[in-house]
Amino acid sequence: MDDQLRTVAQNGDIDALYRRVAEDPYILDRIDRLPISDTPLHQAARSGKPHFAMEVANLKPSLSSKLNHMGLSPLHLALQHNCSHMVRGLITINSKLIRVKAKGMMTPLHYLAEIDDADLLAEFLFACPSSIEDTTAKFETAVHIAVKNGSISALKVLLGWLNRVNKEDILNWKDEGGNTALHIAVVKLLVKHVNVNVKNSNGMTAMDTFHLQGTMQNLEISKILSRARAKRASNLTSNMTLRDYLSRKLTLIDIRDKYFGIYSHNNYSDIRAVVLVVAILIVTATYQAGLNPPG
């Protein structure tokens, strides 16, 4: 894209666009022939010019799915820049843009699950139902992404959609670590509610056990344990075992927390984690019951 056309797109000048096309009728065709290119649509998304973007998409529809050198489509950029008018305009012209995979094979639907934009997510699902089947380079579904990012509103929409279109089997799809969304939700919940540095009868912590089982373990679990400040037994300043922990008397802080019902400094996050697990369990149980009716 030449500097003149870039400036026209940045200003959202539709009249200037048509003058430029009149001067050089093949200017958009040349951009389209490039496998990767920053198009006038990308610039319009960055500058928040939805009407200009609609004109370009109408003149050259194929530019709408083009990735730039950052691995992003115009729709991805429009989402990142909160240009909802451009987003809705583009998917009205071509709903299949919802399935365009950017860097990491992330679709616009995946992005909405990540940022917890439930309203647009619902619109995307109705506009392009098949988009729910798309997975990332890590084989993650939109449900995986919603769970990993604690996107409660998005998760509710996704579970409701799967239930309505009879695609609950997607909940059983596994990511590259072999985990379903439920596996990830449970791990997150447990780490929030347990002392991850308590030793077992063999004097091992959760981190010791993880390393003992080798490099084939899920990297997601390693990240979760690290975020929870899990340590190996050799790195702990205290040698307290699980037996010691349960046998000791309550401290003043323990008594205070018990009296006031304070169980965690991250109580709100704990509630979000519980909602994630319960929501998926309900849908999964419903799906399994449908496959295996009583009697």
C-alpha positions in Angstrom: 0.0 0.0 0.0 1.5 3.3 -1.0 1.7 6.3 1.3 -1.0 8.2 -0.5 -3.6 5.4 -0.1 -2.4 4.9 3.5 -3.2 8.6 4.3 -6.6 8.3 2.6 -7.4 5.3 4.7 -6.2 7.0 7.9 -8.4 9.9 7.2 -11.3 7.8 6.2 -11.7 9.9 3.1 -14.1 7.9 0.8 -14.1 10.5 -2.0 -10.4 10.4 -2.1 -10.5 6.6 -2.2 -12.6 6.7 -5.4 -10.4 9.3 -7.0 -7.3 7.2 -6.3 -9.0 4.1 -7.8 -10.0 6.2 -10.8 -6.4 7.2 -11.3 -5.1 3.6 -10.8 -7.9 1.0 -11.3 -5.7 -1.9 -10.3 -4.3 -0.5 -7.0 -6.4 -2.7 -4.8 -5.7 -5.8 -7.1 -1.9 -5.3 -6.6 -2.4 -5.3 -2.8 -4.5 -8.4 -3.0 -1.9 -10.3 -4.9 0.5 -10.1 -2.0 0.2 -13.1 0.3 0.7 -10.9 3.4 0.0 -7.2 3.3 -1.1 -4.2 5.4 -4.2 -3.2 3.5 -6.4 0.0 3.6 -8.8 -2.1 5.7 -6.1 -2.6 8.4 -5.4 1.1 8.4 -9.1 1.9 8.7 -9.4 -0.5 11.7 -6.5 1.2 13.5 -7.9 4.7 12.7 -11.5 3.8 13.6 -13.0 4.5 10.1 -15.8 2.0 9.7 -17.6 3.6 6.7 -14.3 3.7 4.8 -13.7 0.1 5.6 -17.1 -0.9 4.3 -16.4 0.8 1.0 -13.1 -1.0 0.6 -14.6 -4.3 1.5 -17.3 -3.7 -1.1 -14.8 -2.8 -3.8 -12.4 -5.7 -3.0 -14.0 -8.3 -0.7 -10.9 -10.5 -0.6 -8.9 -7.9 1.3 -11.1 -8.5 4.3 -9.4 -11.8 5.1 -5.9 -10.7 4.4 -3.3 -10.9 7.2 -0.8 -8.2 7.8 2.8 -8.6 8.9 1.7 -8.9 12.5 -0.4 -11.9 11.6 -3.7 -10.0 12.1 -6.8 -9.6 9.8 -8.8 -6.4 9.6 -11.4 -7.9 11.8 -8.9 -8.8 14.5 -7.6 -5.3 14.4 -11.0 -3.8 14.6 -11.7 -5.9 17.7 -8.5 -4.8 19.3 -9.3 -1.2 18.7 -12.9 -1.5 19.9 -14.3 -0.5 16.6 -17.6 -2.3 17.0 -19.3 -0.6 14.0 -16.6 -1.9 11.7 -16.7 -5.3 13.3 -20.5 -5.7 12.7 -20.2 -4.2 9.2 -17.6 -6.6 8.1 -19.4 -9.7 9.4 -22.6 -8.5 7.7 -20.7 -8.5 4.4 -19.1 -11.8 5.0 -19.8 -13.8 8.2 -17.0 -16.3 7.3 -14.5 -13.6 8.4 -15.2 -14.8 12.0 -13.3 -18.0 11.1 -10.2 -16.3 9.7 -7.2 -17.5 11.7 -4.6 -14.9 12.8 -1.2 -15.5 14.5 -1.4 -18.6 16.6 -4.5 -19.7 14.6 -6.6 -17.4 16.9 -9.9 -16.5 15.3 -12.0 -13.4 16.2 -14.3 -15.7 18.2 -11.3 -16.9 20.3 -10.3 -13.3 20.9 -13.8 -12.5 22.2 -13.7 -15.5 24.5 -10.4 -14.3 25.8 -11.5 -10.7 26.6 -14.9 -11.9 27.9 -17.0 -9.9 25.4 -20.2 -11.9 25.7 -22.4 -9.7 23.6 -20.3 -9.8 20.4 -19.5 -13.4 21.1 -23.2 -14.3 21.0 -23.6 -12.3 17.7 -20.6 -14.1 16.2 -22.0 -17.5 17.1 -25.4 -16.7 15.5 -23.7 -15.2 12.4 -21.3 -18.1 11.9 -22.4 -21.2 13.9 -19.5 -23.4 12.6 -17.0 -21.0 14.2 -17.4 -22.8 17.5 -15.5 -25.7 16.0 -12.3 -23.8 15.3 -9.2 -24.5 17.4 -5.9 -22.6 17.9 -2.4 -23.8 17.1 -2.5 -25.3 20.6 -5.7 -27.2 19.8 -7.7 -24.9 22.2 -11.4 -24.3 21.6 -13.1 -21.1 22.5 -14.3 -22.9 25.7 -10.6 -23.7 26.7 -9.7 -20.1 26.2 -12.7 -18.8 28.2 -11.8 -21.1 31.1 -8.1 -20.2 31.1 -8.9 -16.5 31.2 -11.7 -16.7 33.7 -14.1 -15.3 31.2 -17.3 -16.1 33.1 -19.8 -14.2 30.8 -18.3 -15.6 27.7 -18.3 -19.2 29.1 -22.0 -19.0 29.9 -22.7 -17.9 26.3 -20.5 -20.7 24.9 -22.1 -23.4 27.1 -25.6 -22.2 26.3 -24.8 -22.2 22.6 -23.3 -25.8 22.7 -26.4 -27.0 24.5 -28.8 -25.4 22.0 -27.1 -26.7 18.9 -26.3 -30.1 20.3 -22.6 -29.8 20.1 -21.7 -30.6 23.8 -19.2 -33.1 22.5 -16.8 -30.1 21.9 -16.4 -30.0 25.7 -14.6 -33.3 25.4 -12.1 -31.9 22.9 -8.5 -31.8 24.2 -5.8 -29.2 23.8 -2.2 -30.1 23.0 -1.6 -31.1 26.6 -4.5 -33.6 26.5 -6.7 -31.5 28.7 -10.4 -30.8 28.2 -11.8 -27.4 29.4 -13.1 -29.2 32.5 -9.6 -30.5 33.4 -8.2 -27.0 33.3 -11.0 -25.6 35.3 -10.6 -28.2 38.0 -6.8 -27.7 38.3 -7.3 -23.9 38.6 -9.9 -24.4 41.3 -7.8 -26.8 43.3 -4.7 -24.6 43.2 -6.8 -21.7 44.6 -8.2 -23.7 47.5 -5.3 -25.8 48.7 -1.9 -25.1 50.3 0.3 -26.1 47.3 3.4 -26.4 49.4 2.1 -28.9 52.0 4.1 -32.2 51.9 2.7 -35.6 51.5 3.7 -38.7 53.5 6.8 -39.0 51.4 7.9 -35.5 52.2 7.1 -34.3 48.6 5.2 -31.1 47.6 3.0 -30.8 44.5 5.9 -29.3 42.6 8.1 -32.3 43.5 5.5 -34.7 42.3 5.1 -32.7 39.0 8.9 -32.9 38.3 9.1 -36.5 39.3 6.6 -37.5 36.6 8.8 -36.1 33.9 8.7 -33.7 31.0 5.6 -35.2 29.5 3.4 -33.4 32.0 1.1 -30.6 30.9 2.9 -27.3 30.7 -0.4 -25.6 31.7 -0.2 -27.3 35.1 3.4 -26.2 35.5 2.3 -22.6 34.9 -0.6 -22.8 37.3 1.6 -24.2 40.0 4.2 -21.5 39.4 1.6 -18.8 39.6 0.4 -20.3 42.9 4.0 -20.0 44.2 4.4 -23.7 44.5 7.9 -24.8 45.6 9.9 -27.9 45.8 10.4 -29.3 49.3 14.1 -28.5 49.2 13.3 -24.8 48.6 10.9 -24.4 51.5 12.0 -22.6 54.7 9.7 -24.7 56.8 9.6 -28.5 56.9 5.9 -28.7 57.9 4.2 -31.8 56.7 0.4 -32.2 56.1 0.2 -34.0 59.5 2.0 -31.1 61.2 -0.3 -28.6 59.5 -3.5 -30.3 60.7 -2.1 -31.0 64.1 -1.0 -27.5 65.1 -3.2 -25.1 67.0 -5.0 -22.4 65.1 -3.1 -19.1 65.1 -4.8 -15.8 65.9 -5.0 -15.1 62.2 -6.6 -18.5 61.5 -9.2 -17.8 64.3 -10.0 -14.4 62.8 -10.4 -15.8 59.3 -12.6 -18.6 60.6 -14.8 -16.3 62.6 -15.3 -13.8 59.8 -15.5 -16.4 57.1 -12.3 -15.2 55.4 -10.9 -18.2 53.5 -8.8 -16.6 50.9 -7.3 -13.3 50.0 -8.5 -14.0 46.5 -12.1 -14.9 47.5 -13.6 -13.3 44.4 -11.3 -15.2 42.2 -12.2 -18.4 44.0 -15.9 -17.8 43.3 -15.1 -17.3 39.6 -13.2 -20.6 39.6 -16.1 -22.4 41.3 -18.5 -21.0 38.7 -16.3 -22.2 35.9 -16.1 -25.7 37.2 -19.8 -26.0 38.1 -21.0 -24.6 34.8 -18.9 -27.1 32.8 -19.9 -30.0 35.1 -23.6 -29.2 34.6 -23.4 -29.2 30.9 -21.1 -32.2 30.8 -23.4 -34.2 33.1 -26.4 -33.2 30.9 -24.5 -34.4 27.8 -23.5 -37.7 29.4 -27.0 -38.3 30.6 -28.3 -37.9 27.1 -25.8 -40.4 25.8 -26.5 -42.9 28.6 -30.2 -42.6 29.7 -31.2 -44.5 32.8 -32.1 -48.1 32.3 
